[in-house]
Amino acid sequence: MSNPTAPAGPQHARPQQSEQHTYRVTLRGVWTPVDEAEREKLRAGLAEADGLGAMRFTSEGSLAYDRTLKAFSFRVELRSDAEDGEEMAAALAEERLEHVLRERGLHCGELRAAVTDLDTMKVNRKRRG
């Protein structure tokens, strides 16, 4: 039975807020240094970019490459609207990488992205028996 004093339609309609998810994005690319000065910048950054310490997910992003100066990876953890999905997370990571490279005066070629949505990831736990 309906309540005659209640207004018709949805009760207390509120604007829907988008849910935020945490994404881990790995971008892989190749260096395209424009001159020897840029190669020197890459060599100078080897101490911080080479090895396992550089291969971590941070909100600022971490850049990892080795002394061959051929390829690199950039790892970043960020939050984005779940409804925008993994494509938006990859685009945000690319923007962050572009900023890092611009600050350092470095250039890269085409990028490949691997995105993991941590909020939808299934975790298999060992069973104790």
Steps between C-alpha positions, in 0.01 A plus 500: 500500500636842410543793737288795378725759669824374345607678181492295182829390345836400647553576866783740589672477163868581538755543223686175463870517587737294295692228677878537501727204429874460546692411185857386453627593156823391335601691188774354281676689228825564320727799531535735204780732609538795268871559565802394705407744779176308554691172510720651771189594702387137476842372610503748789164368620606134492581486872138569595331327201689169488416201716213373708471818706373688194241233424228599746156652476476848650254786463771714336610217273835325476712483189717193445754431226844349460835602354410388147279813481261320265174440690343613826200439720302747706291373790233708670212440738205735469132540581239563235126469452408136456250589229781648288679167515849386416531715186475817707750363752745435214446852363561655844818296538620619158439862604702442816786343300497789251539742790793300646675480162442868424652597839808292419528608136452143369311357202341163434321317223173312500374360831328176602287495813411219740229597751385313811189606692588408858137528612379226265800273529429156640742384767549128546610425853674182606280268693627369827448134537 
